[in-house]
Amino acid sequence: MSKYSPGSGPYEIRHGLLTPGDIPSSFYLADWVHKKNEKQYQFYTRLEESVRREGFRNPVMCYEKPGERTFPYGGSRVYMAWKLQIPVPALVS
């Protein structure tokens, strides 16, 4: 088994639902990003309508360390899950 074989390293990848309680209270979207995207594209309004109508289509990516979670991909979906208080599918590593 090479060092790049699945399961040979110290990392474990799992999937499941991230509940609003799993989202750190320190998570936030930069205010200027939120305002710019909302003003220019009505992005968050449209995303909220889509999530209410169809749910989440793609999982978010979550990196987990002891006492810390970061979301390099899917921050808008994480924000929407927190706002609507619903779980979001996630890949956690």
Secondary structure, 3 states (H helix, E strand, C coil): CCCCCCCCCCCCCEEEEECHHHCCCCCCCCHHHHHHHHHHHCHHHHHHHHHHHHCCCCCEEEEEECCEEEEEECHHHHHHHHHHCCCEEEEEC
